[in-house]
């Protein structure tokens, strides 16, 4: 049987997860599957937490070297000295109500930090389901997908 291949443009690890999670193995219509995947990317939000290497100012958010910054797209929304606090405030700042919150933990996130973040998500996520995975990524301490 011939395969029908489509390229789904993504901008982040979170987008890639959304595409893979929305793959419909029951459908034989490649165009329909691709449209569904693209719609899922458009309706989701991917946020990241990483460490700043220099001083910056972005729309009123002041960043110092070694701060943890919460980013959506190319915009810094949060900056604190603590990675869990940054990740938590980032989710709070998004004011997005989706069905799921998925957190991919980076390689340097400790078990205690994972537990603290999971506890915070249970308090602020409301009716959203919370999932956590060890992503092992080096650059981002947290990759958070709201879908």
C-alpha positions as a Markdown table, in Angstrom:
| # | Residue | x | y | z |
|---|---|---|---|---|
| 1 | Unk | 0.0 | 0.0 | 0.0 |
| 2 | Unk | 1.3 | 3.4 | -0.9 |
| 3 | Unk | 1.9 | 5.9 | 1.9 |
| 4 | Unk | 0.6 | 9.5 | 1.9 |
| 5 | Unk | 3.1 | 11.8 | 3.6 |
| 6 | Unk | 2.3 | 15.3 | 4.9 |
| 7 | Unk | 4.7 | 17.7 | 6.7 |
| 8 | Unk | 3.1 | 19.5 | 9.6 |
| 9 | Unk | 5.0 | 22.7 | 10.5 |
| 10 | Unk | 5.8 | 23.0 | 14.1 |
| 11 | Unk | 7.7 | 25.6 | 16.2 |
| 12 | Unk | 8.4 | 23.8 | 19.4 |
| 13 | Unk | 8.7 | 20.5 | 21.2 |
| 14 | Unk | 5.2 | 21.1 | 22.6 |
| 15 | Unk | 3.8 | 21.4 | 19.1 |
| 16 | Unk | 5.4 | 18.1 | 18.1 |
| 17 | Unk | 3.8 | 16.5 | 21.1 |
| 18 | Unk | 0.4 | 17.9 | 20.1 |
| 19 | Unk | 0.8 | 16.6 | 16.5 |
| 20 | Unk | 1.7 | 13.1 | 17.7 |
| 21 | Unk | -1.1 | 13.0 | 20.3 |
| 22 | Unk | -3.6 | 14.0 | 17.7 |
| 23 | Unk | -2.6 | 11.3 | 15.1 |
| 24 | Unk | -5.8 | 9.5 | 14.0 |
| 25 | Unk | -4.9 | 5.9 | 13.1 |
| 26 | Unk | -8.5 | 5.1 | 12.2 |
| 27 | Unk | -8.8 | 7.6 | 9.3 |
| 28 | Unk | -7.5 | 6.9 | 5.8 |
| 29 | Unk | -7.8 | 10.5 | 4.7 |
| 30 | Unk | -4.4 | 12.1 | 4.9 |
| 31 | Unk | -5.7 | 15.6 | 4.2 |
| 32 | Unk | -8.2 | 15.3 | 7.0 |
| 33 | Unk | -5.6 | 14.0 | 9.5 |
| 34 | Unk | -3.2 | 16.9 | 8.6 |
| 35 | Unk | -6.0 | 19.5 | 9.0 |
| 36 | Unk | -6.9 | 18.1 | 12.4 |
| 37 | Unk | -3.2 | 18.1 | 13.5 |
| 38 | Unk | -2.8 | 21.7 | 12.3 |
| 39 | Unk | -6.0 | 22.8 | 14.1 |
| 40 | Unk | -4.8 | 21.1 | 17.3 |
| 41 | Unk | -1.5 | 23.1 | 17.1 |
| 42 | Unk | -3.4 | 26.3 | 16.6 |
| 43 | Unk | -5.6 | 25.7 | 19.6 |
| 44 | Unk | -2.8 | 24.7 | 22.0 |
| 45 | Unk | -0.3 | 26.8 | 23.9 |
| 46 | Unk | 3.3 | 25.9 | 24.4 |
| 47 | Unk | 5.3 | 27.6 | 27.1 |
| 48 | Unk | 8.9 | 27.0 | 28.2 |
| 49 | Unk | 11.1 | 27.8 | 31.2 |
| 50 | Unk | 14.8 | 28.3 | 30.8 |
| 51 | Unk | 17.6 | 30.2 | 32.5 |
| 52 | Unk | 18.6 | 33.7 | 31.4 |
| 53 | Unk | 22.2 | 34.4 | 30.4 |
| 54 | Unk | 21.9 | 38.2 | 30.3 |
| 55 | Unk | 20.0 | 41.1 | 31.6 |
| 56 | Unk | 16.9 | 42.0 | 29.6 |
| 57 | Unk | 13.7 | 43.9 | 29.7 |
| 58 | Unk | 10.6 | 42.8 | 27.8 |
| 59 | Unk | 7.2 | 44.5 | 28.1 |
| 60 | Unk | 7.8 | 45.4 | 31.8 |
| 61 | Unk | 9.4 | 42.1 | 32.8 |
| 62 | Unk | 12.9 | 42.7 | 34.1 |
| 63 | Unk | 15.3 | 39.8 | 33.7 |
| 64 | Unk | 18.7 | 39.4 | 35.5 |
| 65 | Unk | 21.4 | 36.9 | 34.6 |
| 66 | Unk | 20.6 | 33.4 | 36.0 |
| 67 | Unk | 16.9 | 34.2 | 36.5 |
| 68 | Unk | 14.5 | 31.7 | 35.2 |
| 69 | Unk | 12.3 | 33.1 | 32.4 |
| 70 | Unk | 8.9 | 31.9 | 31.3 |
| 71 | Unk | 8.4 | 32.2 | 27.6 |
| 72 | Unk | 5.5 | 31.8 | 25.1 |
| 73 | Unk | 6.6 | 32.1 | 21.5 |
| 74 | Unk | 9.2 | 34.8 | 21.6 |
| 75 | Unk | 7.8 | 36.8 | 24.5 |
| 76 | Unk | 9.1 | 36.6 | 28.1 |
| 77 | Unk | 6.1 | 36.7 | 30.4 |
| 78 | Unk | 7.7 | 35.8 | 33.8 |
| 79 | Unk | 11.1 | 36.1 | 35.4 |
| 80 | Unk | 12.0 | 34.9 | 38.9 |
| 81 | Unk | 15.0 | 33.3 | 40.7 |
| 82 | Unk | 13.2 | 30.0 | 41.1 |
| 83 | Unk | 12.3 | 27.6 | 38.3 |
| 84 | Unk | 9.2 | 26.1 | 39.9 |
| 85 | Unk | 7.8 | 29.6 | 40.8 |
| 86 | Unk | 8.5 | 30.7 | 37.2 |
| 87 | Unk | 6.7 | 27.7 | 35.7 |
| 88 | Unk | 3.8 | 28.1 | 38.0 |
| 89 | Unk | 3.4 | 31.8 | 37.4 |
| 90 | Unk | 3.7 | 31.2 | 33.7 |
| 91 | Unk | 0.7 | 28.9 | 33.7 |
| 92 | Unk | -1.2 | 31.3 | 35.9 |
| 93 | Unk | -0.4 | 34.3 | 33.6 |
| 94 | Unk | -1.6 | 32.4 | 30.5 |
| 95 | Unk | -5.3 | 32.5 | 31.8 |
| 96 | Unk | -6.0 | 29.7 | 29.4 |
| 97 | Unk | -8.6 | 27.1 | 30.1 |
| 98 | Unk | -7.9 | 23.9 | 28.2 |
| 99 | Unk | -8.6 | 20.3 | 28.8 |
| 100 | Unk | -5.0 | 19.2 | 29.6 |
| 101 | Unk | -1.8 | 20.6 | 31.1 |
| 102 | Unk | 1.2 | 18.5 | 30.1 |
| 103 | Unk | 4.6 | 19.2 | 31.6 |
| 104 | Unk | 7.9 | 17.9 | 30.2 |
| 105 | Unk | 10.6 | 18.1 | 32.9 |
| 106 | Unk | 14.1 | 18.9 | 31.8 |
| 107 | Unk | 17.1 | 16.9 | 32.9 |
| 108 | Unk | 18.0 | 19.2 | 35.8 |
| 109 | Unk | 14.6 | 19.3 | 37.4 |
| 110 | Unk | 14.8 | 17.5 | 40.7 |
| 111 | Unk | 12.1 | 15.1 | 42.2 |
| 112 | Unk | 11.3 | 17.8 | 44.8 |
| 113 | Unk | 10.8 | 20.4 | 42.1 |
| 114 | Unk | 8.6 | 18.0 | 40.1 |
| 115 | Unk | 6.5 | 17.4 | 43.2 |
| 116 | Unk | 6.2 | 21.1 | 44.0 |
| 117 | Unk | 5.1 | 21.9 | 40.4 |
| 118 | Unk | 2.6 | 19.0 | 40.4 |
| 119 | Unk | 1.1 | 20.3 | 43.7 |
| 120 | Unk | 0.8 | 23.8 | 42.3 |
| 121 | Unk | -0.8 | 22.6 | 39.1 |
| 122 | Unk | -3.5 | 20.7 | 41.1 |
| 123 | Unk | -4.3 | 24.0 | 42.8 |
| 124 | Unk | -4.4 | 26.2 | 39.7 |
| 125 | Unk | -5.4 | 23.9 | 36.9 |
| 126 | Unk | -9.0 | 23.6 | 38.0 |
| 127 | Unk | -10.8 | 21.0 | 35.9 |
| 128 | Unk | -7.9 | 20.5 | 33.5 |
| 129 | Unk | -6.1 | 17.1 | 33.6 |
| 130 | Unk | -2.4 | 17.3 | 34.5 |
| 131 | Unk | 0.2 | 15.0 | 33.0 |
| 132 | Unk | 3.9 | 15.0 | 33.7 |
| 133 | Unk | 6.7 | 13.4 | 31.7 |
| 134 | Unk | 10.4 | 13.3 | 32.0 |
| 135 | Unk | 11.5 | 15.0 | 28.8 |
| 136 | Unk | 15.2 | 15.0 | 29.6 |
| 137 | Unk | 15.7 | 18.2 | 27.6 |
| 138 | Unk | 18.9 | 20.2 | 28.4 |
| 139 | Unk | 17.9 | 23.7 | 27.5 |
| 140 | Unk | 14.4 | 24.0 | 29.0 |
| 141 | Unk | 13.7 | 23.1 | 32.6 |
| 142 | Unk | 10.0 | 22.9 | 31.7 |
| 143 | Unk | 8.1 | 22.6 | 28.5 |
| 144 | Unk | 4.4 | 23.1 | 29.3 |
| 145 | Unk | 1.7 | 22.3 | 26.8 |
| 146 | Unk | -1.9 | 23.5 | 27.4 |
| 147 | Unk | -4.2 | 21.6 | 25.1 |
